[in-house]
Amino acid sequence: MSRGDGRIRSLGASPRFHTVFLDRDGVLNRRLPGDYVTNPEQLEILPGVVEALANLKAAGKKLVLISNQRGVGRGRMTREDVDRVHAHLQAVLSAAGASLDAIYFCPDLESFDRKPSPGMLLRAKREHPEIDFASSAMVGDSATDMQAAAAVGAVRILVGVDRDAETAKCRAIGIEVHHVAVDLRAAADLLLGNAGRAGTQQNQQATLVSFAAVTWNFPLVGRTRMLSEAWSRAGIPNLFVQYPSPRTAIERFTARGDDAAHVLRPLPAIPDRCAGLFSRRTRERWAHLAAGELRRQLRDRLDWDNSVAIAVTPAWQPWLERLPFSRVIYDCIDDPRVHSRNDAHHRCIVEWERRLVHTCSAVCASAEILADRAAAFGRGARPDAPVIRVIRNGVDLARFDASRQYPRPGDLPGAGRPLIGFVGALYEWIDWELIRSVARANRGCEFVFVGPASADAPIADLAKEPNVRFLGARAYDQVPSYVAHFDVCWVPFDQSGISKAANPVKIYEYLAMGKPVITTRVADSHLLQGVCGVGSTTDEISDLLRGACDDPAGNRTARIAFASANSWDVRAQEFAALAWELPAGAARPAGLMANDPG
């Protein structure tokens, strides 16, 4: 976290803003300790507010007030009282050329309009279609304001006397605050580009180049593709480089469709499964050769000095040694064993990760444990330690929409018994014995597993249990239909290092559908308190399952709100902010042949 002029602490970069959403109490006017502003006489506009709003208005910004007014729901005042206060506020502001373009408030104690839910912001967009959340900012003084803004992907600016405490609350629930300012006047300076962030606009044109761990059309659609799609929606230039393999090379000549425009398919290197047959140095030399051809592909698509490479697996390190990016981010999303095919390959991955952390500009980790591991790797290895930021996974809210009606897949068991479901990879991190014991302890429930399985997974043995079914892999667009018809969603991971570092995308997807979620302990499980049941033993899981089956709708609003605050659009903005704040000409990967042709 860097300090600016003493009034602003910047946590990221900001886009060109069109709409500024504003909380009221604590932002525009002074809060009344232990009471509500019930009449115009009690409204004390804070110093600098009128001037700040006038400056924003003069710059063409749309100003929208978004305020909870629970005093109405508690019987302390009426809607008419709120209207009178707002009429007085508008009169004062209008006289100074600082009038608000729209005012929304929620008097109800239980409503989707009430922050932290984004209902009022969504209503504002319906009534003012010109609003674009990607070019909007929310200025508020509480974590609930930041949650509402995060749900729609707006930039978050936290102000007020309790800003440090509220920032800590945001951090605890996984919400990133992009900027922290003393007051609205300082926030307006930031929004108007007067906060000393020279070069930001140039950085915002940087191309983000994702070096993926899988192909674009890999059945288990994950973080890298979801971020790419979100960046494209936000107009952020980006490229997706598929993981090199013989299949990827063949796709260069057979690929069709919209993805062809921004998906690059490099020539293959030595296959990972053959790692034991070749030394690491031989594999690196082969990668260097293949990288030369990729370099020529990229050269025609981007400006090296104004682009950011994002490596999702350490296996790209040898390639990056021959690609002249001035900024490189290691997107550390898994324990390195996830990327390892065998022991020989694992040794290579660990060495490449060490070198990548030692030479990159920044590390983005999907969990605290991965950030700590990267920090330990980099400690003492270089004088300028890389920026380390935690940006967790998210959910595609358009695909996983709790308000939609999804058709029931024909291969699901018939209705009548509670349906406990899992969608995802059935690989080595699944706790197979826990599945068996929980299924036997809950014969009144059906257990369904959807997803690809590893060759050594005991599918045939477990399928002998009368209430356990494995349906195989399904296309990603079909997944929401399965989740929609689960009564309870389960994440039965084991307690290996892989699981302890996992921030499962599926948890966010389950919660977005409003489903009760039971999970074994995964990375940062404390952030799931209140929206997920967390247990490890058969008895703990069984108790949680029974409770969820008895009250499946309980806490549904909180589950959806949590997922909404963690959308891929939100994550894309957080990631872009990290990329944009890195200075051009930062660390280049060790071993780069700067004088290579191309």
C-alpha positions in Angstrom: 0.0 0.0 0.0 1.6 3.3 -1.1 0.9 6.7 0.3 0.2 9.7 -1.9 -0.1 13.3 -0.7 -1.1 12.3 2.9 -4.8 12.3 2.2 -4.9 9.3 -0.1 -3.6 5.7 0.1 -3.8 4.1 -3.3 -4.5 0.4 -3.6 -4.7 0.2 -7.4 -5.4 2.0 -10.6 -8.6 3.7 -11.6 -10.4 3.8 -15.0 -12.0 6.8 -16.6 -15.1 7.3 -14.6 -18.5 8.2 -15.9 -20.7 7.5 -12.8 -19.9 8.1 -9.2 -22.2 6.4 -6.7 -22.2 8.0 -3.3 -23.2 6.8 0.2 -24.8 9.5 2.3 -24.2 9.4 6.0 -20.5 9.7 6.8 -19.7 10.7 3.2 -21.8 13.7 2.4 -23.0 14.6 5.9 -21.9 14.0 9.4 -23.3 10.9 11.1 -25.3 11.5 14.3 -23.9 9.2 17.0 -26.4 6.6 17.9 -29.2 8.3 16.0 -30.6 9.0 12.5 -30.9 12.2 10.5 -34.7 12.6 10.7 -35.2 16.2 9.6 -33.3 18.8 7.5 -32.2 20.7 10.5 -30.0 17.8 11.6 -28.3 17.5 8.2 -24.7 18.8 8.6 -22.9 18.6 5.2 -19.2 17.8 5.7 -16.5 20.2 4.8 -15.4 20.1 1.2 -18.4 18.0 0.0 -20.1 20.8 -2.0 -16.9 21.8 -3.7 -16.0 18.2 -4.4 -19.4 17.4 -6.0 -19.3 20.6 -8.0 -15.9 19.7 -9.4 -17.2 16.2 -10.3 -20.3 17.7 -11.9 -18.2 20.2 -13.9 -16.1 17.3 -15.2 -19.3 15.6 -16.6 -19.6 12.9 -13.9 -23.1 11.4 -13.2 -23.7 11.6 -9.4 -26.0 9.0 -7.9 -26.9 8.7 -4.2 -27.2 5.2 -2.8 -28.3 5.1 0.9 -29.6 2.6 3.4 -32.2 4.3 5.7 -33.0 1.6 8.2 -34.4 4.2 10.6 -37.6 3.9 8.6 -37.8 0.2 9.0 -37.2 0.6 12.7 -40.0 3.1 13.1 -37.7 6.0 14.0 -38.8 8.1 11.0 -41.0 7.9 7.9 -40.3 7.9 4.1 -41.6 11.4 4.0 -38.9 12.4 6.6 -36.2 11.0 4.3 -37.7 12.8 1.3 -37.6 16.1 3.2 -34.0 15.6 4.1 -33.0 14.7 0.6 -35.0 17.7 -0.8 -33.0 20.0 1.5 -29.7 18.3 0.5 -30.5 18.7 -3.2 -31.4 22.3 -2.8 -28.1 23.1 -1.1 -26.1 21.2 -3.8 -28.1 22.7 -6.7 -27.3 26.2 -5.6 -23.6 25.4 -6.0 -23.9 23.6 -9.3 -23.5 20.2 -7.6 -26.9 18.6 -7.9 -27.3 14.8 -7.7 -28.6 13.1 -10.8 -30.5 10.4 -9.0 -31.3 9.5 -5.4 -32.1 5.9 -4.2 -32.7 4.8 -0.6 -33.8 1.6 1.0 -36.0 1.8 4.1 -36.6 -1.9 4.5 -34.6 -4.0 6.9 -34.9 -7.2 4.7 -34.6 -6.3 1.0 -32.3 -7.0 -2.0 -32.1 -3.3 -2.3 -30.4 -3.0 1.0 -26.6 -2.8 1.0 -24.4 -4.9 1.0 -26.7 -6.3 -1.8 -26.4 -4.4 -5.1 -30.2 -3.9 -5.6 -30.1 -0.1 -5.7 -27.2 0.0 -8.0 -28.9 -2.4 -10.4 -32.1 -0.3 -10.2 -30.1 2.8 -11.1 -28.7 1.1 -14.2 -32.2 -0.1 -15.2 -33.5 3.4 -15.0 -30.4 5.0 -16.4 -29.1 2.6 -19.1 -26.1 4.8 -19.9 -24.5 3.8 -16.6 -21.6 1.4 -17.2 -20.4 -0.3 -14.0 -17.0 -0.9 -15.5 -16.5 2.9 -15.6 -18.2 3.6 -12.3 -16.9 4.2 -8.8 -18.6 3.9 -5.4 -17.5 6.3 -2.6 -18.6 5.0 0.8 -17.6 4.8 4.4 -18.4 1.2 5.2 -17.7 -2.4 4.2 -21.3 -2.8 3.1 -20.8 0.0 0.5 -17.7 -1.8 -0.8 -19.6 -5.1 -1.0 -22.4 -3.6 -3.1 -19.9 -2.0 -5.4 -17.9 -5.2 -5.7 -21.1 -7.1 -6.7 -21.3 -5.0 -9.9 -17.6 -4.6 -10.6 -17.4 -0.9 -9.8 -14.2 0.6 -8.4 -14.3 0.9 -4.6 -13.2 4.1 -2.7 -13.4 4.0 1.1 -13.6 7.2 3.1 -14.4 8.4 6.5 -13.2 8.4 10.1 -13.5 4.6 10.4 -11.8 3.8 7.1 -9.0 1.6 8.6 -11.5 -0.5 10.6 -13.8 -0.8 7.5 -10.8 -1.7 5.3 -10.0 -4.6 7.7 -13.6 -5.8 7.5 -13.4 -5.8 3.7 -10.1 -7.8 3.8 -11.7 -10.3 6.1 -14.5 -11.1 3.6 -12.3 -11.1 0.6 -13.3 -7.6 -0.8 -10.4 -5.5 -2.2 -10.7 -1.8 -1.6 -9.1 0.0 -4.5 -8.5 3.3 -2.9 -8.7 4.7 0.7 -9.2 8.5 1.2 -9.7 10.7 4.1 -12.9 12.3 2.8 -15.0 12.9 -0.3 -12.8 15.9 -1.3 -9.7 13.6 -1.5 -11.8 10.9 -3.3 -12.9 13.5 -5.9 -9.2 14.5 -6.5 -8.5 10.9 -7.2 -11.5 10.5 -9.5 -10.5 13.6 -11.4 -6.9 12.4 -11.8 -5.4 14.9 -9.4 -3.8 12.3 -7.1 -0.4 12.1 -8.6 -1.0 8.9 -10.6 1.0 9.9 -13.7 1.1 7.3 -16.4 -2.0 5.4 -15.3 -3.9 6.1 -18.4 -1.1 4.8 -20.6 -0.8 1.7 -18.5 -4.6 1.1 -18.9 -4.0 0.4 -22.6 -1.5 -2.4 -21.8 -2.3 -5.7 -23.2 -2.7 -8.5 -20.6 -1.3 -11.7 -21.9 -2.3 -14.9 -20.0 -0.1 -17.9 -20.3 -2.6 -20.5 -19.4 -2.3 -24.0 -17.8 -4.9 -25.5 -20.1 -6.5 -24.9 -23.5 -9.2 -22.3 -24.1 -11.8 -25.1 -24.6 -10.7 -27.3 -21.6 -13.9 -28.8 -20.1 -13.2 -27.5 -16.6 -13.4 -23.8 -17.4 -11.4 -21.9 -14.8 -9.8 -18.7 -13.7 -7.7 -17.9 -16.7 -10.5 -18.1 -19.3 -13.0 -16.4 -16.9 -10.6 -13.5 -16.4 -10.0 -13.3 -20.2 -13.8 -13.1 -20.9 -14.3 -10.5 -18.2 -11.4 -8.3 -19.5 -13.0 -8.6 -23.0 -16.3 -7.4 -21.6 -14.6 -4.5 -20.0 -12.8 -3.5 -23.1 -9.4 -4.4 -21.7 -7.1 -5.8 -24.5 -5.9 -9.3 -23.7 -4.5 -12.4 -25.3 -4.8 -16.1 -24.1 -1.8 -18.3 -24.8 -2.8 -22.0 -24.6 -0.5 -24.4 -22.8 1.8 -26.0 -25.3 1.0 -29.5 -26.4 0.7 -31.5 -29.6 -3.1 -30.9 -29.4 -2.5 -27.2 -29.2 -0.3 -27.2 -32.3 -2.9 -29.1 -34.3 -5.6 -26.7 -33.2 -3.6 -23.9 -34.9 -4.9 -25.3 -38.2 -8.4 -26.5 -37.1 -9.6 -23.9 -34.6 -12.7 -22.0 -35.6 -15.0 -19.6 -33.8 -14.8 -16.3 -32.0 -11.9 -17.4 -29.7 -9.5 -17.6 -32.7 -9.0 -13.8 -32.6 -7.3 -13.7 -29.3 -6.2 -17.3 -28.5 -2.7 -18.2 -29.4 -1.5 -21.8 -29.8 2.3 -22.2 -29.5 4.3 -25.0 -30.9 4.7 -27.9 -28.5 7.7 -28.5 -26.2 8.7 -31.8 -24.7 5.5 -33.3 -23.2 5.3 -33.2 -19.4 4.7 -36.9 -19.2 8.1 -37.4 -20.8 9.9 -35.3 -18.2 11.8 -38.3 -16.8 13.4 -39.0 -20.2 15.1 -35.7 -20.5 17.1 -33.5 -18.2 15.7 -30.1 -17.1 18.3 -28.3 -19.1 17.3 -30.2 -22.3 13.6 -29.3 -21.6 14.5 -25.7 -21.2 16.5 -25.5 -24.4 13.6 -27.0 -26.3 11.2 -24.5 -24.7 13.6 -21.7 -25.7 13.4 -22.8 -29.3 9.6 -23.0 -29.3 9.4 -19.6 -27.6 11.1 -18.1 -30.6 8.2 -18.9 -32.8 5.7 -17.7 -30.1 7.7 -14.5 -29.9 7.1 -13.8 -33.5 3.4 -14.4 -33.1 3.2 -12.0 -30.1 5.4 -9.4 -31.8 2.7 -8.7 -34.3 0.0 -8.4 -31.6 1.4 -6.2 -28.9 4.0 -3.6 -27.7 6.4 -5.5 -25.4 7.1 -2.5 -23.2 3.4 -1.8 -22.7 2.2 -5.3 -22.1 2.0 -7.6 -19.0 2.6 -11.3 -19.1 0.6 -13.4 -16.6 2.0 -16.9 -16.1 -0.5 -19.3 -14.5 2.0 -22.2 -14.2 5.7 -22.1 -13.5 6.2 -24.3 -16.6 6.1 -21.1 -18.6 9.3 -19.8 -17.0 11.7 -21.1 -19.6 9.5 -19.6 -22.3 9.4 -16.2 -20.6 13.2 -16.2 -20.6 13.0 -15.6 -24.3 10.0 -13.2 -24.4 10.9 -9.6 -23.7 8.0 -8.5 -21.4 9.0 -5.7 -19.1 6.3 -6.8 -16.6 5.6 -10.3 -15.5 3.0 -11.5 -13.0 3.0 -15.0 -11.6 -0.6 -15.9 -11.0 -0.1 -18.6 -8.3 -3.5 -20.4 -8.1 -2.5 -23.9 -6.9 0.0 -25.9 -5.0 2.8 -26.8 -7.6 1.9 -30.4 -7.3 -1.3 -29.7 -9.3 0.9 -28.8 -12.3 3.2 -31.9 -11.9 2.7 -35.1 -14.0 5.3 -37.1 -12.2 8.3 -36.8 -9.8 10.7 -35.6 -12.5 8.2 -33.1 -13.7 7.6 -31.9 -10.1 11.3 -31.2 -9.6 11.3 -29.0 -12.7 8.1 -27.2 -11.7 9.6 -26.4 -8.2 12.8 -25.0 -9.8 10.9 -23.0 -12.4 8.6 -21.6 -9.7 11.6 -20.5 -7.6 13.1 -18.7 -10.6 9.8 -17.1 -11.6 9.2 -15.7 -8.1 12.8 -14.4 -8.0 12.4 -12.5 -11.3 8.8 -11.5 -11.7 7.3 -8.1 -11.2 4.5 -9.3 -8.9 2.9 -12.5 -7.5 -0.9 -12.7 -7.5 -2.0 -15.6 -5.2 -5.5 -17.0 -5.0 -5.0 -17.8 -1.2 -3.1 -16.5 1.7 -1.1 -19.8 2.1 0.1 -19.4 -1.5 1.1 -15.7 -0.9 3.0 -16.7 2.1 4.8 -19.4 0.2 5.8 -17.0 -2.6 7.0 -14.5 0.0 9.2 -17.2 1.6 10.6 -18.1 -1.8 11.5 -14.5 -2.6 12.9 -13.5 0.8 16.5 -12.5 0.4 16.7 -13.6 -3.2 16.6 -10.1 -4.7 16.9 -6.6 -3.4 13.5 -5.5 -4.7 10.9 -8.1 -3.6 8.0 -8.5 -6.0 4.6 -7.1 -5.2 2.5 -9.9 -3.6 -1.3 -9.5 -3.8 -4.1 -12.0 -2.9 -6.9 -12.1 -5.5 -9.2 -15.0 -5.0 -11.3 -16.8 -7.5 -14.8 -15.8 -8.5 -18.0 -16.7 -10.4 -19.7 -16.0 -13.7 -22.9 -14.5 -12.4 -24.5 -14.6 -15.9 -24.1 -18.4 -16.1 -24.9 -19.1 -12.4 -28.0 -17.0 -11.9 -30.2 -17.9 -8.9 -33.2 -16.1 -10.4 -33.3 -18.3 -13.5 -35.2 -21.5 -14.1 -32.9 -24.2 -15.3 -34.1 -27.5 -16.9 -33.6 -30.6 -14.8 -31.0 -32.9 -16.5 -32.5 -36.2 -17.4 -29.7 -38.3 -15.7 -30.3 -36.9 -12.2 -32.1 -39.2 -9.8 -35.8 -38.5 -9.5 -37.2 -36.2 -6.9 -38.2 -37.5 -3.5 -34.9 -37.8 -1.7 -32.4 -35.0 -0.9 -29.9 -34.7 -3.7 -26.3 -34.0 -2.6 -24.1 -32.9 -5.5 -20.6 -32.1 -6.6 -19.4 -30.7 -9.9 -15.7 -30.6 -10.7 -12.5 -32.6 -11.2 -12.5 -36.0 -9.5 -8.7 -36.1 -9.1 -6.2 -37.0 -6.4 -7.4 -34.3 -4.0 -10.8 -35.9 -3.6 -11.4 -37.7 -0.2 -12.8 -41.0 -1.5 -13.1 -42.7 1.8 -15.0 -39.7 3.2 -17.5 -40.0 0.3 -18.0 -43.6 1.1 -18.5 -43.1 4.8 -20.8 -40.1 4.5 -22.9 -41.9 1.8 -23.3 -44.9 4.1 -24.2 -42.7 7.1 -26.9 -40.9 5.0 -28.7 -43.6 3.1 -31.7 -41.4 2.8 -29.8 -39.0 0.5 -28.6 -39.4 -3.1 -25.0 -38.4 -3.8 -24.2 -37.3 -7.4 -20.8 -36.5 -8.8 -20.4 -34.6 -12.2 -17.0 -34.2 -13.7 -14.0 -35.9 -15.3 -12.1 -38.5 -13.2 -8.5 -39.5 -13.1 -7.6 -43.0 -14.3 -6.9 -44.2 -10.7 -10.0 -42.8 -9.2 -12.1 -45.6 -7.5 -15.2 -44.8 -9.4 -16.3 -48.3 -10.1 -15.9 -49.4 -6.5 -17.8 -46.4 -5.0 -20.5 -46.7 -7.6 -21.5 -49.9 -5.9 -23.0 -47.9 -3.1 -26.7 -47.8 -3.8 -27.0 -44.0 -3.3 -23.8 -42.9 -5.1 -23.8 -42.0 -8.8 -21.0 -40.8 -11.1 -22.3 -39.1 -14.2 -19.1 -38.2 -15.9 -17.9 -34.8 -17.4 -20.4 -32.3 -18.8 -20.0 -29.2 -20.9 -19.6 -26.1 -18.8 -22.8 -24.5 -20.0 -24.7 -27.5 -18.7 -23.2 -27.3 -15.2 -25.7 -24.6 -13.8 -28.6 -27.0 -14.6 -27.1 -29.6 -12.4 -26.3 -27.2 -9.6 -29.8 -25.7 -9.8 -31.3 -29.1 -8.9 -29.0 -30.1 -6.1 -30.5 -29.7 -2.7 -27.1 -29.4 -1.1 -23.7 -28.9 -2.7 -20.6 -30.6 -1.3 -16.9 -30.2 -1.7 -15.3 -33.4 -0.4 -11.6 -32.6 -0.6 -8.9 -34.4 1.4 -6.6 -32.6 3.7 -3.5 -32.7 1.5 -1.3 -29.7 0.7 -3.2 -29.3 -2.6 -6.5 -29.0 -0.9 -5.2 -26.6 1.8 -4.0 -24.3 -0.9 -7.2 -24.5 -3.0 -9.7 -21.6 -3.4 -12.4 -23.7 -5.2 -14.2 -21.9 -8.0 -17.1 -24.3 -7.5 -17.8 -22.9 -4.0 -18.5 -19.5 -5.5 -20.7 -21.1 -8.2 -22.7 -23.0 -5.7 -23.2 -19.9 -3.6 -24.3 -17.8 -6.6 -27.1 -20.3 -7.1 -28.2 -19.8 -3.5 -27.4 -23.4 -2.6 -26.4 -24.6 0.9 -22.7 -25.5 0.7 -20.8 -28.0 2.8 -17.0 -28.2 2.3 -14.0 -29.8 4.0 -11.4 -27.3 5.0 -9.8 -25.4 2.1 -7.7 -22.3 1.9 -9.0 -19.3 3.8 -12.0 -21.3 5.1 -12.6 -18.6 7.7 -13.9 -16.3 5.0 -16.7 -18.8 4.4 -18.2 -18.5 7.9 -21.9 -17.7 7.7 -22.3 -18.9 4.1 -20.8 -22.4 4.1 -20.7 -25.3 6.5 -17.1 -26.5 7.1 -16.3 -29.9 8.5 -13.8 -32.8 8.1 -15.2 -35.9 9.8 -18.1 -38.1 8.8 -20.1 -37.0 11.8 -19.4 -33.3 11.1 -20.3 -33.6 7.5 -23.4 -35.6 8.2 -24.7 -33.1 10.8 -24.1 -30.2 8.4 -25.9 -32.1 5.6 -29.0 -32.8 7.7 -29.2 -29.2 8.9 -28.9 -28.0 5.3 -31.6 -30.4 4.1 -33.9 -29.4 6.9 -33.5 -25.7 6.0 -32.2 -25.3 2.4 -33.4 -21.7 2.1 -31.8 -20.5 5.3 -29.2 -17.8 4.7 -29.9 -17.9 1.0 -29.7 -14.1 0.6 -26.3 -14.0 2.3 -25.0 -16.8 0.1 -26.0 -15.0 -3.1 -24.7 -11.6 -1.8 -21.3 -13.2 -1.0 -21.0 -14.7 -4.5 -22.2 -11.4 -6.1 -19.3 -9.6 -4.4 -16.9 -12.1 -5.8 -17.8 -12.1 -9.5 -15.2 -12.6 -12.3 -15.9 -9.0 -13.4 -14.8 -7.9 -9.9 -11.7 -10.1 -10.0 -10.8 -8.9 -13.5 -10.8 -5.2 -12.4 -8.7 -6.1 -9.3 -6.2 -8.0 -11.5 -6.1 -5.2 -14.1 -5.5 -2.7 -11.3 -2.5 -4.8 -10.1 -1.1 -5.0 -13.7 -1.6 -1.3 -14.3 0.2 -0.2 -11.2 3.4 -2.0 -12.1 5.9 0.4 -13.6 7.0 -0.3 -17.1 10.6 -1.5 -17.3 10.3 -3.5 -14.1 12.1 -6.8 -13.6 12.7 -8.9 -16.7 12.9 -12.7 -16.3 16.4 -13.9 -15.7 18.2 -15.2 -18.7 16.4 -13.0 -21.2 18.3 -12.7 -24.4 17.7 -9.0 -24.9 19.5 -8.9 -28.2 17.5 -11.7 -29.8 16.1 -10.8 -33.2 12.4 -10.0 -33.2 
